[in-house]
Amino acid sequence: MEKLLFRSTNRNAELVSFKDALLKGQAPDYGLYMPTTIPKLTKEEIESFKNKEYWEIAFEICRKFLGDEINEEQLKKIVKDSYNFDIPLKKIEDNLYLMYLDEGPTVSFKDFGARLMARMMHYFADKEKRKLTVLVATSGDTGGAVADAFYNLKNIEVIILFPEKEVSEMQRKQITTLGNNVKAFAVKGTFDDCQAIVKQAFNDNELKELNLTSANSINFGRLMPQMIYYIYAYSRLSNDKEKITFSVPSGNFGDLMGGIFAKEMGIPIERFIVAVNENDEFPIFLKTGRYIPVVPSKSCSSNAMNVGHPSNLARLVDIYGGWLADERNSENKIIKKGVLNKKPDMEKLKKDMVSFSISNKEVDETIKSVYKKYEIIVEPHSAVGIAAAKKAKPEKLTVCIQTVDPAKFPEKIREILNIEPEVPESMRMLNNKKEEFEIIKNNYDSFKKKIKDINR
């Protein structure tokens, strides 16, 4: 099988293998890694997925991007171990389904990317007897999924940054109660501030010896697994003549990019409904062609989507023929976020997707109406996706992504529905565990000192 190489969206870095893209996380020119070509699925392969289990589909997709970098038997073992939980698809009305991605160990869709990525990183680190430091910024659920996926893995240290005031109690506890090789820092700032610190650290020559890598969706290894559930949903719900639409709650746009890659591979996806909260930079961009980040990002009840400058927009713009990058000075510090150096094909972009910004008030109304109409409890992120789908008035097969278990947001559910959501066992255990984390200033130099002290 021909080896697939990866390039940077900023066009100024060497081509690398999948392994190097995975372990580097971000390209040295601050761009995000993209495959030089996107593998295509034949009609026969797509048809065959109807009779395959989820992990078997995952194996077929991963093999197209990895080639022989992980041997087939080992890759099968990795994907089978990663996906040992269900992916329910529930019809809620004609042409409208919910895909539940909240059945994993941290009851969040982030388990899909984090578990597979962690096992691949561990495979390469163990094979090369190499120590890695995984550095992650989280707006909510990524941190818990990454902490769980990498917990106690040999030769891997994990450092997680989260905005002090913008994660729920349960989200925080999933990050801060493991200890051992998982270190947590609460930053006095927003998710975008956490992300900026992480990006700067990746390209700091003084931290090279730490072998830093990312577990955010800026890492292609986190993104690749997110293609698979789109393909799985199509295989289970669509007939051969029918296209499918997905409504995707979007923050850092990694989930959406997984779907876009699935479409580029040949899955008959009609369009994407890009559902955002009050951080409305993307629907404005889609309407006007002008990209203006929301700085600072707005704090909404769908906290994991409080992103005013999504990292994966660089990939989205790239795949549609454009170039989006942060403008930097001679010291590589950002002086302007999200500069559109070359416009993407806006006509094609508008054909493939529509985007809606959903207010906090609309989120509350959706949580209430979904329970009243379907007796289904949804939390704020999934409510954003459902509200956007309703605005799009779907006439064809449409799947809304349920991103996280409602039990992560009990205060909101009690407030709106006066109901106590059932708490999964994995979350009940958190209440008896001690939290360990440090609150730090929104300052790169002080964080750098902390990270160096950890690895002494």
Secondary structure, DSSP 8 states (H G I E B T S, - for coil): -----EEETTS-S--B-HHHHHHH-S-TTS--EEESS-----HHHHHHGGGS-HHHHHHHHHHHHHTTSS-HHHHHHHHHHH--S---EEEEETTEEEEE---STTSBTHHHHHHHHHHHHHHHHHHTT--EEEEEE-SSHHHHHHHHHHTT-TTEEEEEEEETTSS-HHHHHHHHS--TTEEEEEESS-HHHHHHHHHHHHT-GGGGGG-EEE-STTSHHHHGGGGHHHHHHHHHH--TT--EEEEEE-SSSHHHHHHHHHHHHT--EEEEEEEE-S--HHHHHHHHS-----SS----SSGGG--SS-TTHHHHHHHTT-EEEEEE-TT--EEEEEEEEE---HHHHHHHEEEEE--HHHHHHHHHHHHHHH-----HHHHHHHHHHHHH---S-EEEEE-B-GGG-HHHHHHHH-------HHHHGGGGS----EEE-S-HHHHHHHHHHHT-
